[in-house]
Amino acid sequence: MKQLMLKKGKEDKYLRGYPLVEKDDVFDMPKMDEGELVALVDAGKRFIATAYYGEQNKGIGWVLSLDSTEKIDHNFFVKLFEEAKNDRAYYENVDGINAYRLFNAEGDGIGGLTIDHYDGHLLVQWYSVGIYRLKDRILPAIKEVFDYKSIFEKRRFKGMETASDFVAGEAPEFPYVIEENHMFYNINLDDGPMTGIFLDQKDVRKKLRDHYSQDKDILNLFSYTGAFSVAASENARSTTSVDLANRARPLTEANFGLNTMDLNQNHIFIMDVFDYFKYALRHGLSYDVVVIDPPSFARNKKKTFSVQKNYPELIEGALEVLNENGNLVLSTNSSAFPQKAFKKMINQTLDHLGVDYTISDVMGLPKDFKSHPHYKPSKYLKVVFVQING
Ligand code: SAH
């Protein structure tokens, strides 16, 4: 096994459990192949950890073990998958939910690999060429540990478009219907980078539905397949979903249909959100709750959008169409926007506008998206519920 020597003093952070191998910590980079196992050693060549080499957006690989005698073989992966499976056992016993994350990358011990369970249809996602090169060791362990009807994969490599493939079992027909908290959503595991639902928002959808929607008019911005609107529609007076992409309309209509929701109370606009603010003002439309869950970056004909730069404009726009004593649900999944900075941005924006408000709930990832205790960015989802007073 090749050795990767750490700079003097850098070994402590890895000994304490930091899982991401960072280029800046390494003294000298020998020539390595993606997927190659390497031994991290300190300046005195003392063993620190076994890692695999894999270039991702962040880092050059992930620590797999701090035990020099542990082999990274079939049994290693079986053991981690079994632990992850036991950890998710509670979902098997919860009524009305059959889609959740089975294995969450570094949170479960293997950075760069996730496995989602969609009613027995598994989606394996590989986030670097390196982890993908370990597929021959990992896939048999997945098949051994998890019950499955079918397995699909997505390869999400740095600088390349996401590619999807059927891997094993019996492929279902898509769209396939999954259940979440007694509501139904279409998914497709074989169509582009997204599946139709973001499983990491399941607790937020439930919170919105059960605590913020009763007899309310809800505006859902960046609505994609309308999942927030569908959840809210159970209790809301009306929902309005806004997304720029044409595909959003049929996908959203289908999700309302699955839940027998009336499209007369559940509106869909294919429009840029900033244009929609103007449209709503022109037409005297206003809302009790505005949900904002944008992509981290987006580019359209007119401009580029980034959550770190443009979130205040979204809040400002939302306030203009918000009824008295309304609520904002502000979400971001950008790991480049830590919770502290996100909250600060919200406070500064609202203070600057002279708004009286209370933060009523702050949510993060659900427990199936297990995070790593020594790696903060793994808690990437931040959702802040704001109550506007007056
Ligand atoms: N909130 C969604 C996920 C959003 S995914 C959910 O919970 O499922 C991001 C969506 O933003 C995509 O569907 C994309 O089409 C849309 N989008 C990107 N830029 C936009 C813009 N300027 N106006 C409206 N929608 C936009």
Boltz pocket constraint, residues with backbone or C-beta under 6 A from the ligand:
constraints:
  - pocket:
      binder: B
      contacts: [[A, 196], [A, 197], [A, 198], [A, 201], [A, 221], [A, 222], [A, 223], [A, 224], [A, 225], [A, 226], [A, 227], [A, 228], [A, 242], [A, 243], [A, 244], [A, 245], [A, 248], [A, 271], [A, 272], [A, 273], [A, 274], [A, 293], [A, 294], [A, 295], [A, 298], [A, 299], [A, 300], [A, 305]]
      max_distance: 6.0
